[in-house]
Amino acid sequence: MSLSTADALVQKVRNPYFNQGDRRFADRQMVALEATTQPMETNESVTWGAVVQDISSTGIGLTLCYPFRAGTYLAVDIKTVHGDVRSALVCVVHVDDQRDGMWRLGCEFVKPLSESEMDVII
């Protein structure tokens, strides 16, 4: 079996806070919240607008117009239902191309959210 260059670029990323067999053990809340994202690997101050589609204590589903690759760390600023902004660090786990030209990113929080942090966001 030969490996292509693309195979080396996409590696499964696991957060040490979670055991390897568990992927979605937290209940997801469907939401529609505004957010901005910024990759941590760059010195540029470019941010990308996003919509939070769902959120749980362990992860977040984002829709945006840029396909950050799996393994990318993003700073995400989420506008809460009360108008406040909460920041979190996430790692992109998977990326799916949508029919409308947007990209759906499934991300894990680097540090899971507490119940009180979840209450503030949603």
N, CA, C and O atoms as a printed pandas DataFrame, in Angstrom:
     atom_number atom_name residue_name chain_id  residue_number  x_coord  y_coord  z_coord
0              1         N          MET        A               1    0.843   -1.180    0.000
1              2        CA          MET        A               1    0.000    0.000    0.000
2              3         C          MET        A               1    0.883    1.236    0.000
3              4         O          MET        A               1    1.776    1.354    0.839
4              5         N          SER        A               2    0.657    2.137   -0.905
5              6        CA          SER        A               2    1.453    3.357   -0.964
6              7         C          SER        A               2    0.674    4.512   -0.336
7              8         O          SER        A               2   -0.554    4.564   -0.402
8              9         N          LEU        A               3    1.407    5.423    0.266
9             10        CA          LEU        A               3    0.796    6.595    0.889
10            11         C          LEU        A               3    1.013    7.801   -0.002
11            12         O          LEU        A               3    2.112    8.004   -0.519
12            13         N          SER        A               4   -0.006    8.590   -0.184
13            14        CA          SER        A               4    0.127    9.819   -0.952
14            15         C          SER        A               4    0.470   10.969   -0.019
15            16         O          SER        A               4    0.416   10.821    1.202
16            17         N          THR        A               5    0.816   12.092   -0.579
17            18        CA          THR        A               5    1.115   13.277    0.218
18            19         C          THR        A               5   -0.092   13.687    1.044
19            20         O          THR        A               5    0.050   14.111    2.191
20            21         N          ALA        A               6   -1.280   13.563    0.466
21            22        CA          ALA        A               6   -2.504   13.945    1.186
22            23         C          ALA        A               6   -2.726   13.079    2.409
23            24         O          ALA        A               6   -3.246   13.562    3.415
24            25         N          ASP        A               7   -2.339   11.788    2.350
25            26        CA          ASP        A               7   -2.488   10.909    3.500
26            27         C          ASP        A               7   -1.680   11.408    4.699
27            28         O          ASP        A               7   -2.116   11.292    5.844
28            29         N          ALA        A               8   -0.521   11.953    4.427
29            30        CA          ALA        A               8    0.334   12.438    5.507
30            31         C          ALA        A               8   -0.204   13.721    6.117
31            32         O          ALA        A               8    0.075   14.014    7.279
32            33         N          LEU        A               9   -0.976   14.495    5.350
33            34        CA          LEU        A               9   -1.489   15.767    5.846
34            35         C          LEU        A               9   -2.716   15.619    6.734
35            36         O          LEU        A               9   -3.015   16.506    7.534
36            37         N          VAL        A              10   -3.419   14.518    6.601
37            38        CA          VAL        A              10   -4.640   14.315    7.377
38            39         C          VAL        A              10   -4.384   13.214    8.385
39            40         O          VAL        A              10   -4.338   12.035    8.036
40            41         N          GLN        A              11   -4.217   13.605    9.633
41            42        CA          GLN        A              11   -3.957   12.653   10.697
42            43         C          GLN        A              11   -5.018   12.803   11.757
43            44         O          GLN        A              11   -5.456   13.915   12.054
44            45         N          LYS        A              12   -5.428   11.702   12.325
45            46        CA          LYS        A              12   -6.422   11.745   13.381
46            47         C          LYS        A              12   -5.801   12.394   14.615
47            48         O          LYS        A              12   -4.693   12.045   15.024
48            49         N          VAL        A              13   -6.521   13.330   15.192
49            50        CA          VAL        A              13   -6.043   14.052   16.362
50            51         C          VAL        A              13   -6.921   13.672   17.544
51            52         O          VAL        A              13   -8.147   13.690   17.432
52            53         N          ARG        A              14   -6.328   13.335   18.650
53            54        CA          ARG        A              14   -7.088   12.978   19.846
54            55         C          ARG        A              14   -6.648   13.849   21.006
55            56         O          ARG        A              14   -5.458   14.086   21.218
56            57         N          ASN        A              15   -7.611   14.309   21.733
57            58        CA          ASN        A              15   -7.387   15.139   22.898
58            59         C          ASN        A              15   -7.102   14.236   24.091
59            60         O          ASN        A              15   -7.834   13.268   24.296
60            61         N          PRO        A              16   -6.070   14.508   24.889
61            62        CA          PRO        A              16   -5.750   13.643   26.027
62            63         C          PRO        A              16   -6.808   13.653   27.123
63            64         O          PRO        A              16   -6.776   12.790   28.000
64            65         N          TYR        A              17   -7.747   14.603   27.104
65            66        CA          TYR        A              17   -8.806   14.636   28.106
66            67         C          TYR        A              17   -9.822   13.504   27.907
67            68         O          TYR        A              17  -10.589   13.197   28.819
68            69         N          PHE        A              18   -9.833   12.881   26.722
69            70        CA          PHE        A              18  -10.830   11.879   26.385
70            71         C          PHE        A              18  -10.160   10.548   26.133
71            72         O          PHE        A              18   -9.020   10.501   25.671
72            73         N          ASN        A              19  -10.873    9.441   26.438
73            74        CA          ASN        A              19  -10.289    8.150   26.112
74            75         C          ASN        A              19  -10.434    7.892   24.629
75            76         O          ASN        A              19  -11.314    8.459   23.982
76            77         N          GLN        A              20   -9.578    7.040   24.080
77            78        CA          GLN        A              20   -9.480    6.845   22.640
78            79         C          GLN        A              20  -10.756    6.294   22.007
79            80         O          GLN        A              20  -11.049    6.626   20.859
80            81         N          GLY        A              21  -11.525    5.464   22.713
81            82        CA          GLY        A              21  -12.698    4.866   22.117
82            83         C          GLY        A              21  -13.913    5.777   22.097
83            84         O          GLY        A              21  -14.874    5.514   21.374
84            85         N          ASP        A              22  -13.880    6.819   22.862
85            86        CA          ASP        A              22  -15.035    7.710   22.998
86            87         C          ASP        A              22  -14.917    8.865   22.032
87            88         O          ASP        A              22  -13.881    9.528   21.987
88            89         N          ARG        A              23  -15.958    9.119   21.258
89            90        CA          ARG        A              23  -15.884   10.247   20.346
90            91         C          ARG        A              23  -16.975   11.262   20.618
91            92         O          ARG        A              23  -16.711   12.465   20.636
92            93         N          ARG        A              24  -18.205   10.796   20.832
93            94        CA          ARG        A              24  -19.311   11.717   21.036
94            95         C          ARG        A              24  -20.131   11.269   22.225
95            96         O          ARG        A              24  -21.289   10.878   22.078
96            97         N          PHE        A              25  -19.544   11.324   23.387
97            98        CA          PHE        A              25  -20.301   10.884   24.546
98            99         C          PHE        A              25  -21.092   12.000   25.198
99           100         O          PHE        A              25  -21.905   11.736   26.085
100          101         N          ALA        A              26  -20.879   13.234   24.786
101          102        CA          ALA        A              26  -21.611   14.366   25.354
102          103         C          ALA        A              26  -22.787   14.728   24.449
103          104         O          ALA        A              26  -22.679   14.682   23.223
104          105         N          ASP        A              27  -23.911   15.087   25.070
105          106        CA          ASP        A              27  -25.093   15.497   24.303
106          107         C          ASP        A              27  -24.820   16.786   23.551
107          108         O          ASP        A              27  -24.268   17.737   24.104
108          109         N          ARG        A              28  -25.209   16.809   22.288
109          110        CA          ARG        A              28  -25.042   18.003   21.466
110          111         C          ARG        A              28  -26.299   18.846   21.542
111          112         O          ARG        A              28  -27.416   18.329   21.552
112          113         N          GLN        A              29  -26.097   20.152   21.595
113          114        CA          GLN        A              29  -27.191   21.104   21.579
114          115         C          GLN        A              29  -27.185   21.788   20.216
115          116         O          GLN        A              29  -26.179   22.377   19.820
116          117         N          MET        A              30  -28.291   21.712   19.507
117          118        CA          MET        A              30  -28.395   22.383   18.217
118          119         C          MET        A              30  -28.579   23.879   18.488
119          120         O          MET        A              30  -29.449   24.276   19.264
120          121         N          VAL        A              31  -27.758   24.697   17.846
121          122        CA          VAL        A              31  -27.793   26.143   18.035
122          123         C          VAL        A              31  -27.550   26.824   16.692
123          124         O          VAL        A              31  -27.265   26.159   15.696
124          125         N          ALA        A              32  -27.660   28.116   16.668
125          126        CA          ALA        A              32  -27.303   28.934   15.509
126          127         C          ALA        A              32  -26.692   30.211   16.069
127          128         O          ALA        A              32  -27.357   31.241   16.177
128          129         N          LEU        A              33  -25.419   30.126   16.421
129          130        CA          LEU        A              33  -24.715   31.243   17.044
130          131         C          LEU        A              33  -23.625   31.765   16.120
131          132         O          LEU        A              33  -22.977   30.990   15.418
132          133         N          GLU        A              34  -23.425   33.067   16.119
133          134        CA          GLU        A              34  -22.349   33.672   15.345
134          135         C          GLU        A              34  -21.023   33.425   16.058
135          136         O          GLU        A              34  -20.960   33.353   17.286
136          137         N          ALA        A              35  -19.970   33.297   15.260
137          138        CA          ALA        A              35  -18.634   33.098   15.822
138          139         C          ALA        A              35  -17.593   33.614   14.837
139          140         O          ALA        A              35  -17.882   33.820   13.659
140          141         N          THR        A              36  -16.395   33.817   15.331
141          142        CA          THR        A              36  -15.251   34.092   14.470
142          143         C          THR        A              36  -14.176   33.077   14.813
143          144         O          THR        A              36  -14.071   32.619   15.951
144          145         N          THR        A              37  -13.385   32.735   13.813
145          146        CA          THR        A              37  -12.317   31.754   14.011
146          147         C          THR        A              37  -11.005   32.340   13.523
147          148         O          THR        A              37  -10.966   33.152   12.598
148          149         N          GLN        A              38   -9.940   31.910   14.165
149          150        CA          GLN        A              38   -8.610   32.356   13.756
150          151         C          GLN        A              38   -7.634   31.204   13.984
151          152         O          GLN        A              38   -7.555   30.672   15.092
152          153         N          PRO        A              39   -6.891   30.814   12.947
153          154        CA          PRO        A              39   -5.923   29.728   13.121
154          155         C          PRO        A              39   -4.790   30.151   14.043
155          156         O          PRO        A              39   -4.326   31.290   13.991
156          157         N          MET        A              40   -4.350   29.229   14.884
157          158        CA          MET        A              40   -3.297   29.538   15.848
158          159         C          MET        A              40   -1.900   29.419   15.242
159          160         O          MET        A              40   -0.947   29.959   15.804
160          161         N          GLU        A              41   -1.754   28.726   14.111
161          162        CA          GLU        A              41   -0.440   28.477   13.519
162          163         C          GLU        A              41    0.108   29.643   12.717
163          164         O          GLU        A              41    1.228   29.565   12.212
164          165         N          THR        A              42   -0.640   30.705   12.590
165          166        CA          THR        A              42   -0.207   31.824   11.762
166          167         C          THR        A              42   -0.069   33.091   12.587
167          168         O          THR        A              42   -0.732   33.257   13.611
168          169         N          ASN        A              43    0.791   33.973   12.133
169          170        CA          ASN        A              43    0.976   35.258   12.805
170          171         C          ASN        A              43    0.038   36.320   12.248
171          172         O          ASN        A              43    0.015   37.449   12.738
172          173         N          GLU        A              44   -0.742   35.961   11.219
173          174        CA          GLU        A              44   -1.673   36.903   10.617
174          175         C          GLU        A              44   -2.859   37.137   11.542
175          176         O          GLU        A              44   -3.201   36.278   12.355
176          177         N          SER        A              45   -3.473   38.282   11.418
177          178        CA          SER        A              45   -4.628   38.595   12.260
178          179         C          SER        A              45   -5.942   38.424   11.498
179          180         O          SER        A              45   -6.935   39.081   11.811
180          181         N          VAL        A              46   -5.945   37.541   10.496
181          182        CA          VAL        A              46   -7.140   37.286    9.701
182          183         C          VAL        A              46   -8.095   36.396   10.502
183          184         O          VAL        A              46   -7.698   35.374   11.062
184          185         N          THR        A              47   -9.367   36.815   10.541
185          186        CA          THR        A              47  -10.377   35.981   11.183
186          187         C          THR        A              47  -11.430   35.592   10.151
187          188         O          THR        A              47  -11.658   36.306    9.174
188          189         N          TRP        A              48  -12.060   34.458   10.385
189          190        CA          TRP        A              48  -13.081   33.934    9.491
190          191         C          TRP        A              48  -14.390   33.860   10.253
191          192         O          TRP        A              48  -14.447   33.302   11.349
192          193         N          GLY        A              49  -15.446   34.424    9.671
193          194        CA          GLY        A              49  -16.766   34.319   10.267
194          195         C          GLY        A              49  -17.274   32.892   10.179
195          196         O          GLY        A              49  -16.977   32.180    9.220
196          197         N          ALA        A              50  -18.034   32.476   11.173
197          198        CA          ALA        A              50  -18.563   31.112   11.210
198          199         C          ALA        A              50  -19.921   31.111   11.892
199          200         O          ALA        A              50  -20.301   32.074   12.558
200          201         N          VAL        A              51  -20.642   30.017   11.715
201          202        CA          VAL        A              51  -21.887   29.786   12.433
202          203         C          VAL        A              51  -21.710   28.501   13.231
203          204         O          VAL        A              51  -21.321   27.468   12.687
204          205         N          VAL        A              52  -21.999   28.579   14.526
205          206        CA          VAL        A              52  -21.975   27.387   15.370
206          207         C          VAL        A              52  -23.287   26.654   15.136
207          208         O          VAL        A              52  -24.358   27.192   15.416
208          209         N          GLN        A              53  -23.209   25.428   14.625
209          210        CA          GLN        A              53  -24.391   24.627   14.331
210          211         C          GLN        A              53  -24.815   23.765   15.520
211          212         O          GLN        A              53  -26.003   23.575   15.776
212          213         N          ASP        A              54  -23.820   23.252   16.236
213          214        CA          ASP        A              54  -24.102   22.460   17.421
214          215         C          ASP        A              54  -22.911   22.556   18.358
215          216         O          ASP        A              54  -21.790   22.860   17.951
216          217         N          ILE        A              55  -23.190   22.285   19.630
217          218        CA          ILE        A              55  -22.151   22.397   20.646
218          219         C          ILE        A              55  -22.430   21.391   21.755
219          220         O          ILE        A              55  -23.582   21.107   22.083
220          221         N          SER        A              56  -21.363   20.864   22.319
221          222        CA          SER        A              56  -21.455   19.997   23.489
222          223         C          SER        A              56  -20.302   20.387   24.397
223          224         O          SER        A              56  -19.523   21.280   24.063
224          225         N          SER        A              57  -20.187   19.741   25.516
225          226        CA          SER        A              57  -19.088   20.066   26.423
226          227         C          SER        A              57  -17.739   19.656   25.837
227          228         O          SER        A              57  -16.705   20.168   26.264
228          229         N          THR        A              58  -17.733   18.744   24.868
229          230        CA          THR        A              58  -16.477   18.243   24.316
230          231         C          THR        A              58  -16.159   18.741   22.914
231          232         O          THR        A              58  -15.016   18.631   22.469
232          233         N          GLY        A              59  -17.151   19.289   22.207
233          234        CA          GLY        A              59  -16.875   19.687   20.834
234          235         C          GLY        A              59  -17.882   20.670   20.277
235          236         O          GLY        A              59  -18.863   21.037   20.924
236          237         N          ILE        A              60  -17.600   21.084   19.044
237          238        CA          ILE        A              60  -18.405   22.110   18.401
238          239         C          ILE        A              60  -18.444   21.844   16.899
239          240         O          ILE        A              60  -17.448   21.427   16.308
240          241         N          GLY        A              61  -19.594   22.087   16.292
241          242        CA          GLY        A              61  -19.737   21.985   14.844
242          243         C          GLY        A              61  -19.857   23.371   14.256
243          244         O          GLY        A              61  -20.747   24.135   14.630
244          245         N          LEU        A              62  -18.972   23.698   13.342
245          246        CA          LEU        A              62  -18.933   25.031   12.740
246          247         C          LEU        A              62  -19.172   24.942   11.242
247          248         O          LEU        A              62  -18.782   23.967   10.600
248          249         N          THR        A              63  -19.817   25.966   10.686
249          250        CA          THR        A              63  -19.939   26.106    9.241
250          251         C          THR        A              63  -19.281   27.423    8.865
251          252         O          THR        A              63  -19.589   28.469    9.437
252          253         N          LEU        A              64  -18.369   27.363    7.896
253          254        CA          LEU        A              64  -17.701   28.571    7.436
254          255         C          LEU        A              64  -17.234   28.397    6.004
255          256         O          LEU        A              64  -17.362   27.316    5.430
256          257         N          CYS        A              65  -16.690   29.461    5.425
257          258        CA          CYS        A              65  -16.337   29.450    4.006
258          259         C          CYS        A              65  -14.890   29.065    3.748
259          260         O          CYS        A              65  -14.409   29.230    2.627
260          261         N          TYR        A              66  -14.179   28.554    4.754
261          262        CA          TYR        A              66  -12.781   28.169    4.555
262          263         C          TYR        A              66  -12.556   26.770    5.123
263          264         O          TYR        A              66  -12.975   26.483    6.244
264          265         N          PRO        A              67  -11.899   25.901    4.360
265          266        CA          PRO        A              67  -11.710   24.521    4.801
266          267         C          PRO        A              67  -10.429   24.308    5.614
267          268         O          PRO        A              67   -9.454   23.766    5.092
268          269         N          PHE        A              68  -10.419   24.722    6.865
269          270        CA          PHE        A              68   -9.251   24.432    7.696
270          271         C          PHE        A              68   -9.057   22.926    7.733
271          272         O          PHE        A              68  -10.032   22.182    7.844
272          273         N          ARG        A              69   -7.831   22.471    7.642
273          274        CA          ARG        A              69   -7.595   21.024    7.585
274          275         C          ARG        A              69   -7.623   20.408    8.978
275          276         O          ARG        A              69   -7.426   21.092    9.983
276          277         N          ALA        A              70   -7.869   19.113    9.016
277          278        CA          ALA        A              70   -7.864   18.382   10.278
278          279         C          ALA        A              70   -6.509   18.561   10.953
279          280         O          ALA        A              70   -5.466   18.520   10.300
280          281         N          GLY        A              71   -6.540   18.758   12.261
281          282        CA          GLY        A              71   -5.319   18.981   13.018
282          283         C          GLY        A              71   -5.011   20.443   13.266
283          284         O          GLY        A              71   -4.115   20.759   14.049
284          285         N          THR        A              72   -5.740   21.348   12.611
285          286        CA          THR        A              72   -5.535   22.787   12.797
286          287         C          THR        A              72   -6.149   23.226   14.120
287          288         O          THR        A              72   -7.278   22.855   14.442
288          289         N          TYR        A              73   -5.406   24.009   14.877
289          290        CA          TYR        A              73   -5.922   24.589   16.112
290          291         C          TYR        A              73   -6.497   25.966   15.796
291          292         O          TYR        A              73   -5.862   26.783   15.130
292          293         N          LEU        A              74   -7.710   26.206   16.286
293          294        CA          LEU        A              74   -8.398   27.469   16.041
294          295         C          LEU        A              74   -8.796   28.126   17.354
295          296         O          LEU        A              74   -9.221   27.456   18.295
296          297         N          ALA        A              75   -8.653   29.438   17.404
297          298        CA          ALA        A              75   -9.264   30.231   18.475
298          299         C          ALA        A              75  -10.654   30.570   17.974
299          300         O          ALA        A              75  -10.806   31.125   16.885
300          301         N          VAL        A              76  -11.670   30.240   18.759
301          302        CA          VAL        A              76  -13.056   30.490   18.367
302          303         C          VAL        A              76  -13.684   31.442   19.370
303          304         O          VAL        A              76  -13.683   31.177   20.572
304          305         N          ASP        A              77  -14.215   32.543   18.878
305          306        CA          ASP        A              77  -14.958   33.492   19.707
306          307         C          ASP        A              77  -16.431   33.321   19.381
307          308         O          ASP        A              77  -16.862   33.593   18.260
308          309         N          ILE        A              78  -17.205   32.869   20.365
309          310        CA          ILE        A              78  -18.622   32.558   20.175
310          311         C          ILE        A              78  -19.466   33.664   20.782
311          312         O          ILE        A              78  -19.290   34.023   21.947
312          313         N          LYS        A              79  -20.375   34.198   19.997
313          314        CA          LYS        A              79  -21.325   35.189   20.509
314          315         C          LYS        A              79  -22.480   34.420   21.152
315          316         O          LYS        A              79  -23.212   33.703   20.469
316          317         N          THR        A              80  -22.639   34.571   22.455
317          318        CA          THR        A              80  -23.647   33.813   23.188
318          319         C          THR        A              80  -25.051   34.342   22.903
319          320         O          THR        A              80  -25.224   35.386   22.275
320          321         N          VAL        A              81  -26.047   33.597   23.378
321          322        CA          VAL        A              81  -27.437   34.026   23.188
322          323         C          VAL        A              81  -27.724   35.346   23.907
323          324         O          VAL        A              81  -28.688   36.034   23.572
324          325         N          HIS        A              82  -26.896   35.701   24.890
325          326        CA          HIS        A              82  -27.064   36.948   25.637
326          327         C          HIS        A              82  -26.234   38.092   25.069
327          328         O          HIS        A              82  -26.256   39.201   25.604
328          329         N          GLY        A              83  -25.492   37.826   23.972
329          330        CA          GLY        A              83  -24.708   38.870   23.331
330          331         C          GLY        A              83  -23.274   38.976   23.802
331          332         O          GLY        A              83  -22.505   39.765   23.254
332          333         N          ASP        A              84  -22.891   38.194   24.812
333          334        CA          ASP        A              84  -21.502   38.179   25.273
334          335         C          ASP        A              84  -20.658   37.354   24.301
335          336         O          ASP        A              84  -21.196   36.605   23.486
336          337         N          VAL        A              85  -19.350   37.494   24.391
337          338        CA          VAL        A              85  -18.449   36.697   23.571
338          339         C          VAL        A              85  -17.614   35.811   24.481
339          340         O          VAL        A              85  -16.997   36.287   25.434
340          341         N          ARG        A              86  -17.600   34.506   24.175
341          342        CA          ARG        A              86  -16.802   33.524   24.919
342          343         C          ARG        A              86  -15.771   32.936   23.965
343          344         O          ARG        A              86  -16.089   32.608   22.822
344          345         N          SER        A              87  -14.547   32.805   24.433
345          346        CA          SER        A              87  -13.463   32.282   23.607
346          347         C          SER        A              87  -13.112   30.859   24.018
347          348         O          SER        A              87  -13.202   30.489   25.189
348          349         N          ALA        A              88  -12.714   30.077   23.033
349          350        CA          ALA        A              88  -12.296   28.701   23.288
350          351         C          ALA        A              88  -11.245   28.304   22.264
351          352         O          ALA        A              88  -11.191   28.859   21.166
352          353         N          LEU        A              89  -10.420   27.349   22.628
353          354        CA          LEU        A              89   -9.424   26.791   21.719
354          355         C          LEU        A              89   -9.921   25.417   21.298
355          356         O          LEU        A              89  -10.261   24.586   22.140
356          357         N          VAL        A              90   -9.963   25.178   19.979
357          358        CA          VAL        A              90  -10.434   23.900   19.455
358          359         C          VAL        A              90   -9.420   23.330   18.473
359          360         O          VAL        A              90   -8.550   24.034   17.961
360          361         N          CYS        A              91   -9.562   22.045   18.233
361          362        CA          CYS        A              91   -8.760   21.381   17.208
362          363         C          CYS        A              91   -9.724   20.772   16.192
363          364         O          CYS        A              91  -10.656   20.057   16.563
364          365         N          VAL        A              92   -9.498   21.057   14.921
365          366        CA          VAL        A              92  -10.352   20.526   13.862
366          367         C          VAL        A              92  -10.107   19.020   13.751
367          368         O          VAL        A              92   -8.968   18.574   13.617
368          369         N          VAL        A              93  -11.194   18.243   13.810
369          370        CA          VAL        A              93  -11.104   16.791   13.717
370          371         C          VAL        A              93  -11.494   16.306   12.320
371          372         O          VAL        A              93  -10.851   15.412   11.770
372          373         N          HIS        A              94  -12.543   16.893   11.749
373          374        CA          HIS        A              94  -12.927   16.515   10.392
374          375         C          HIS        A              94  -13.527   17.711    9.656
375          376         O          HIS        A              94  -14.024   18.658   10.266
376          377         N          VAL        A              95  -13.464   17.638    8.328
377          378        CA          VAL        A              95  -13.939   18.723    7.468
378          379         C          VAL        A              95  -14.803   18.104    6.366
379          380         O          VAL        A              95  -14.398   17.137    5.721
380          381         N          ASP        A              96  -15.992   18.667    6.157
381          382        CA          ASP        A              96  -16.891   18.175    5.117
382          383         C          ASP        A              96  -17.309   19.321    4.202
383          384         O          ASP        A              96  -17.722   20.383    4.668
384          385         N          ASP        A              97  -17.198   19.095    2.897
385          386        CA          ASP        A              97  -17.613   20.055    1.890
386          387         C          ASP        A              97  -19.136   20.035    1.804
387          388         O          ASP        A              97  -19.739   18.968    1.690
388          389         N          GLN        A              98  -19.752   21.202    1.858
389          390        CA          GLN        A              98  -21.211   21.311    1.762
390          391         C          GLN        A              98  -21.604   21.704    0.343
391          392         O          GLN        A              98  -20.796   22.279   -0.386
392          393         N          ARG        A              99  -22.810   21.406   -0.047
393          394        CA          ARG        A              99  -23.280   21.695   -1.409
394          395         C          ARG        A              99  -23.338   23.180   -1.723
395          396         O          ARG        A              99  -23.247   23.568   -2.887
396          397         N          ASP        A             100  -23.488   24.015   -0.703
397          398        CA          ASP        A             100  -23.614   25.460   -0.927
398          399         C          ASP        A             100  -22.267   26.181   -0.979
399          400         O          ASP        A             100  -22.225   27.411   -0.970
400          401         N          GLY        A             101  -21.172   25.431   -1.034
401          402        CA          GLY        A             101  -19.841   26.040   -1.095
402          403         C          GLY        A             101  -19.223   26.311    0.261
403          404         O          GLY        A             101  -18.085   26.770    0.347
404          405         N          MET        A             102  -19.960   26.032    1.312
405          406        CA          MET        A             102  -19.443   26.223    2.668
406          407         C          MET        A             102  -18.772   24.927    3.134
407          408         O          MET        A             102  -18.844   23.898    2.461
408          409         N          TRP        A             103  -18.127   24.998    4.284
409          410        CA          TRP        A             103  -17.434   23.847    4.862
410          411         C          TRP        A             103  -17.946   23.610    6.269
411          412         O          TRP        A             103  -18.130   24.554    7.037
412          413         N          ARG        A             104  -18.171   22.384    6.599
413          414        CA          ARG        A             104  -18.618   21.979    7.939
414          415         C          ARG        A             104  -17.416   21.385    8.657
415          416         O          ARG        A             104  -16.821   20.413    8.192
416          417         N          LEU        A             105  -17.061   21.983    9.803
417          418        CA          LEU        A             105  -15.932   21.520   10.591
418          419         C          LEU        A             105  -16.423   20.918   11.893
419          420         O          LEU        A             105  -17.218   21.528   12.608
420          421         N          GLY        A             106  -15.958   19.739   12.193
421          422        CA          GLY        A             106  -16.190   19.127   13.494
422          423         C          GLY        A             106  -14.936   19.324   14.313
423          424         O          GLY        A             106  -13.849   18.925   13.894
424          425         N          CYS        A             107  -15.074   19.935   15.476
425          426        CA          CYS        A             107  -13.906   20.292   16.288
426          427         C          CYS        A             107  -14.061   19.791   17.719
427          428         O          CYS        A             107  -15.172   19.666   18.234
428          429         N          GLU        A             108  -12.928   19.510   18.349
429          430        CA          GLU        A             108  -12.883   19.156   19.761
430          431         C          GLU        A             108  -12.342   20.341   20.547
431          432         O          GLU        A             108  -11.400   21.004   20.112
432          433         N          PHE        A             109  -12.933   20.606   21.697
433          434        CA          PHE        A             109  -12.367   21.609   22.584
434          435         C          PHE        A             109  -11.068   21.067   23.161
435          436         O          PHE        A             109  -10.998   19.896   23.534
436          437         N          VAL        A             110  -10.048   21.897   23.237
437          438        CA          VAL        A             110   -8.783   21.474   23.841
438          439         C          VAL        A             110   -9.021   21.163   25.319
439          440         O          VAL        A             110   -8.456   20.213   25.861
440          441         N          LYS        A             111   -9.860   21.968   25.960
441          442        CA          LYS        A             111  -10.278   21.714   27.333
442          443         C          LYS        A             111  -11.803   21.682   27.328
443          444         O          LYS        A             111  -12.436   22.670   26.957
444          445         N          PRO        A             112  -12.405   20.557   27.734
445          446        CA          PRO        A             112  -13.872   20.468   27.714
446          447         C          PRO        A             112  -14.528   21.590   28.509
447          448         O          PRO        A             112  -13.969   22.084   29.489
448          449         N          LEU        A             113  -15.718   21.983   28.073
449          450        CA          LEU        A             113  -16.462   23.025   28.764
450          451         C          LEU        A             113  -17.159   22.450   29.997
451          452         O          LEU        A             113  -17.635   21.315   29.988
452          453         N          SER        A             114  -17.206   23.245   31.039
453          454        CA          SER        A             114  -17.939   22.850   32.236
454          455         C          SER        A             114  -19.432   23.085   31.994
455          456         O          SER        A             114  -19.820   23.739   31.027
456          457         N          GLU        A             115  -20.246   22.551   32.871
457          458        CA          GLU        A             115  -21.690   22.753   32.746
458          459         C          GLU        A             115  -22.050   24.233   32.829
459          460         O          GLU        A             115  -22.929   24.701   32.105
460          461         N          SER        A             116  -21.376   24.967   33.707
461          462        CA          SER        A             116  -21.673   26.400   33.828
462          463         C          SER        A             116  -21.228   27.169   32.586
463          464         O          SER        A             116  -21.888   28.131   32.194
464          465         N          GLU        A             117  -20.123   26.764   31.962
465          466        CA          GLU        A             117  -19.701   27.409   30.718
466          467         C          GLU        A             117  -20.702   27.134   29.593
467          468         O          GLU        A             117  -20.985   28.010   28.776
468          469         N          MET        A             118  -21.230   25.917   29.559
469          470        CA          MET        A             118  -22.247   25.578   28.562
470          471         C          MET        A             118  -23.501   26.426   28.785
471          472         O          MET        A             118  -24.100   26.917   27.828
472          473         N          ASP        A             119  -23.893   26.596   30.042
473          474        CA          ASP        A             119  -25.080   27.386   30.357
474          475         C          ASP        A             119  -24.932   28.834   29.898
475          476         O          ASP        A             119  -25.904   29.447   29.457
476          477         N          VAL        A             120  -23.721   29.385   29.999
477          478        CA          VAL        A             120  -23.482   30.769   29.590
478          479         C          VAL        A             120  -23.591   30.906   28.071
479          480         O          VAL        A             120  -24.114   31.902   27.572
480          481         N          ILE        A             121  -23.102   29.914   27.344
481          482        CA          ILE        A             121  -23.081   29.985   25.864
482          483         C          ILE        A             121  -24.471   29.779   25.293
483          484         O          ILE        A             121  -24.898   30.532   24.417
484          485         N          ILE        A             122  -25.176   28.780   25.771
485          486        CA          ILE        A             122  -26.498   28.484   25.181
486          487         C          ILE        A             122  -27.580   28.933   26.109
487          488         O          ILE        A             122  -28.761   28.776   25.801
